[in-house]
Amino acid sequence: MGYERHEAMAGPARQGAALWRTLLGLVVTIAVYVALLQMLVRAIARLYEPGAAESLIDEVAEGDTARGALILLASFAFMAVGPAILARPLHSRGWLSFFGPPGQATWDFLLTVRALALLSAALWLLLPQGYELERGLAFGNWIVLLPLTAVAILIQSGAEEVVFRGYLQSQLAARFRSPLVWMLLPSALFAFGHYVPAETGQNALWFAALAFAFAVAAADLTARTGSLGAAMGFHFANNMLALAATALPGALSGLALFTYPFAVDDVVALRPLILMDFGVILLSWLATRLALRV
């Protein structure tokens, strides 16, 4: 099967598919996201005493505590506000069209999460660790917070998928026939957003390349299924492992049960893991295709 089903998402975008509309939509989406984040910071400053407010703002910026990570992940909902409010006036389409057929999107999401949960369990048992993990949250606290963690990660991963695959990919697919445009451009933007040399040092390009490979896989699944469900499940399952199970120490590690015993800029320790992650992305993509029969 090719990309015939992608028409379910590209079709509704055709009436407002002029390139200037998509570029304007992207600019407005970024502006709205930044403005809402600033409003969140101001709200925290007004609701708390100065010292407590500064402490909470730092927690949210880093996501290295459970409270800060939950707020930071939930704030990704702001990213999807721009496309939602622009869908009708700028593109003459309903915002639900970013998801494709709702029933299929839901079913694709559930099947993908199930398939990747089984794959992750198998890989956890089969792949050697070679190092001792460090304790993150106490197990009791982790279990209590797990439902909130799952909701927060669903918001974060879902909002990113709405913007990059549901919105940008479908808009570009309505304007350009070549997958080299509608698949690679949003993936490149996604990778650029994950390029943070100030935090990841010499690993920055590797993390960006990993994000690009992940985005291409998600874009392919979206095009093959004609809904956003598979990409959302793909993203959600990946981030549940990376943020809730075993996280790198530092940014967005506040909800993890375990953390790795090395820093995010450690070249020697992380390079083999990053290379392994490319293989995991490939296996996850294949497992999702097998589960969905696409």
GUKOL-313347 format. One record per residue (C-alpha): x, y, z. Coordinates in steps of 0.1 Angstrom, whole numbers, always signed. Example, Ala and Ser with C-alpha at 12.3 -4.5 7.8 and 13.67 -1.06 7.14 Angstrom:
<rs>
{{+123; -45; +78}},
{{+137; -11; +71}},
</rs>
This chain:
<rs>
{{+0; +0; +0}},
{{+12; +35; -9}},
{{+0; +69; +1}},
{{-35; +68; -14}},
{{-51; +72; +20}},
{{-33; +104; +26}},
{{-60; +121; +5}},
{{-83; +119; +36}},
{{-61; +146; +52}},
{{-47; +164; +21}},
{{-82; +167; +5}},
{{-97; +190; +31}},
{{-66; +213; +29}},
{{-68; +220; -9}},
{{-92; +249; -8}},
{{-68; +269; +14}},
{{-35; +253; +3}},
{{-18; +285; -11}},
{{+18; +285; +1}},
{{+15; +320; +16}},
{{-14; +307; +38}},
{{+6; +279; +52}},
{{+36; +301; +59}},
{{+14; +327; +76}},
{{-2; +299; +96}},
{{+32; +287; +107}},
{{+43; +322; +118}},
{{+10; +328; +137}},
{{+13; +293; +153}},
{{+47; +301; +167}},
{{+36; +336; +178}},
{{+6; +323; +196}},
{{+26; +296; +213}},
{{+52; +320; +225}},
{{+25; +345; +237}},
{{+6; +318; +256}},
{{+38; +306; +273}},
{{+45; +342; +284}},
{{+10; +344; +298}},
{{+16; +313; +317}},
{{+48; +327; +333}},
{{+29; +359; +342}},
{{+1; +339; +357}},
{{+25; +320; +379}},
{{+42; +353; +389}},
{{+8; +367; +400}},
{{-5; +336; +418}},
{{+27; +329; +439}},
{{+49; +349; +462}},
{{+81; +362; +444}},
{{+104; +335; +457}},
{{+80; +306; +451}},
{{+71; +320; +417}},
{{+107; +321; +405}},
{{+113; +286; +419}},
{{+82; +272; +400}},
{{+91; +290; +368}},
{{+126; +274; +370}},
{{+110; +240; +376}},
{{+88; +244; +346}},
{{+116; +256; +324}},
{{+137; +226; +332}},
{{+110; +199; +339}},
{{+134; +183; +363}},
{{+107; +179; +391}},
{{+74; +161; +388}},
{{+54; +194; +392}},
{{+75; +213; +367}},
{{+75; +184; +341}},
{{+37; +181; +343}},
{{+32; +218; +337}},
{{+58; +219; +310}},
{{+43; +190; +291}},
{{+7; +203; +295}},
{{+19; +237; +281}},
{{+26; +221; +247}},
{{-12; +223; +242}},
{{-5; +260; +234}},
{{+13; +248; +203}},
{{-19; +234; +188}},
{{-39; +266; +194}},
{{-27; +284; +163}},
{{-37; +257; +138}},
{{-71; +252; +156}},
{{-80; +289; +154}},
{{-67; +293; +118}},
{{-82; +262; +103}},
{{-115; +278; +92}},
{{-106; +315; +85}},
{{-72; +309; +68}},
{{-76; +274; +53}},
{{-114; +268; +49}},
{{-112; +235; +68}},
{{-123; +223; +101}},
{{-97; +217; +128}},
{{-108; +181; +132}},
{{-96; +175; +96}},
{{-60; +176; +111}},
{{-67; +142; +126}},
{{-83; +124; +96}},
{{-114; +102; +101}},
{{-119; +103; +139}},
{{-129; +67; +144}},
{{-99; +55; +123}},
{{-75; +78; +141}},
{{-86; +65; +175}},
{{-83; +29; +164}},
{{-49; +35; +148}},
{{-37; +51; +180}},
{{-47; +23; +202}},
{{-33; -4; +179}},
{{+0; +14; +176}},
{{+4; +19; +214}},
{{-4; -17; +220}},
{{+21; -29; +194}},
{{+49; -6; +206}},
{{+43; -15; +242}},
{{+49; -52; +233}},
{{+79; -43; +213}},
{{+93; -22; +241}},
{{+89; -50; +266}},
{{+107; -74; +243}},
{{+136; -50; +237}},
{{+139; -43; +274}},
{{+143; -80; +281}},
{{+166; -87; +251}},
{{+189; -58; +249}},
{{+219; -56; +273}},
{{+220; -26; +296}},
{{+257; -25; +306}},
{{+252; +1; +333}},
{{+232; +7; +365}},
{{+202; +29; +363}},
{{+197; +56; +389}},
{{+164; +60; +408}},
{{+142; +88; +398}},
{{+108; +91; +415}},
{{+100; +67; +443}},
{{+79; +39; +430}},
{{+48; +48; +450}},
{{+49; +84; +438}},
{{+55; +73; +403}},
{{+25; +50; +403}},
{{+2; +77; +417}},
{{+14; +102; +392}},
{{+14; +78; +362}},
{{-21; +87; +350}},
{{-13; +124; +351}},
{{+20; +116; +334}},
{{+3; +97; +306}},
{{-22; +126; +300}},
{{+5; +152; +300}},
{{+26; +132; +276}},
{{-4; +126; +254}},
{{-10; +164; +253}},
{{+26; +171; +245}},
{{+30; +144; +218}},
{{-4; +150; +204}},
{{+1; +188; +200}},
{{+34; +182; +182}},
{{+18; +157; +158}},
{{-11; +181; +151}},
{{+13; +209; +141}},
{{+39; +189; +122}},
{{+19; +160; +107}},
{{-17; +170; +110}},
{{-13; +206; +99}},
{{+19; +213; +81}},
{{+21; +179; +63}},
{{-14; +180; +51}},
{{-12; +216; +39}},
{{+20; +209; +20}},
{{+6; +177; +6}},
{{-24; +196; -8}},
{{+0; +220; -26}},
{{+28; +197; -36}},
{{+26; +161; -49}},
{{+61; +150; -40}},
{{+67; +134; -6}},
{{+101; +150; -7}},
{{+83; +183; +1}},
{{+54; +174; +24}},
{{+73; +147; +43}},
{{+108; +161; +46}},
{{+101; +198; +52}},
{{+80; +193; +84}},
{{+105; +167; +95}},
{{+134; +191; +91}},
{{+115; +217; +112}},
{{+108; +191; +138}},
{{+145; +182; +139}},
{{+155; +219; +141}},
{{+133; +222; +172}},
{{+153; +194; +188}},
{{+187; +209; +180}},
{{+198; +223; +214}},
{{+236; +225; +215}},
{{+236; +245; +247}},
{{+223; +215; +265}},
{{+234; +185; +245}},
{{+269; +197; +234}},
{{+285; +176; +208}},
{{+255; +153; +208}},
{{+233; +180; +194}},
{{+235; +170; +157}},
{{+229; +134; +166}},
{{+198; +142; +186}},
{{+185; +163; +157}},
{{+192; +135; +133}},
{{+174; +111; +156}},
{{+144; +135; +157}},
{{+145; +138; +119}},
{{+144; +100; +115}},
{{+115; +98; +140}},
{{+96; +125; +122}},
{{+100; +109; +88}},
{{+87; +76; +102}},
{{+57; +94; +117}},
{{+51; +113; +85}},
{{+52; +80; +65}},
{{+27; +64; +90}},
{{+4; +94; +86}},
{{+4; +92; +49}},
{{-1; +54; +48}},
{{-30; +54; +72}},
{{-47; +87; +62}},
{{-51; +96; +99}},
{{-30; +111; +127}},
{{-37; +82; +150}},
{{-7; +61; +142}},
{{+18; +90; +144}},
{{+2; +101; +178}},
{{+5; +65; +191}},
{{+41; +63; +178}},
{{+50; +95; +195}},
{{+32; +88; +227}},
{{+47; +53; +231}},
{{+82; +67; +225}},
{{+78; +95; +250}},
{{+63; +74; +277}},
{{+95; +53; +276}},
{{+118; +83; +273}},
{{+101; +105; +299}},
{{+82; +82; +323}},
{{+102; +50; +323}},
{{+139; +59; +319}},
{{+150; +95; +312}},
{{+182; +113; +306}},
{{+190; +134; +337}},
{{+181; +171; +335}},
{{+154; +186; +313}},
{{+121; +167; +315}},
{{+134; +140; +338}},
{{+110; +149; +367}},
{{+85; +121; +360}},
{{+108; +92; +353}},
{{+111; +61; +374}},
{{+147; +58; +365}},
{{+174; +80; +350}},
{{+206; +71; +331}},
{{+238; +75; +350}},
{{+254; +100; +325}},
{{+247; +135; +313}},
{{+229; +144; +280}},
{{+261; +158; +266}},
{{+282; +128; +274}},
{{+296; +117; +240}},
{{+312; +84; +250}},
{{+282; +70; +269}},
{{+254; +83; +247}},
{{+267; +78; +212}},
{{+261; +40; +212}},
{{+226; +46; +227}},
{{+217; +71; +200}},
{{+228; +47; +173}},
{{+207; +20; +189}},
{{+177; +44; +190}},
{{+179; +47; +152}},
{{+174; +9; +151}},
{{+145; +11; +176}},
{{+128; +38; +155}},
{{+131; +14; +125}},
{{+117; -15; +145}},
{{+89; +6; +159}},
{{+79; +18; +124}},
{{+79; -18; +111}},
{{+59; -30; +141}},
{{+33; -2; +136}},
{{+30; -10; +100}},
{{+25; -47; +108}},
{{-1; -39; +135}},
{{-20; -16; +112}},
{{-14; -37; +80}},
{{-3; -7; +60}},
</rs>
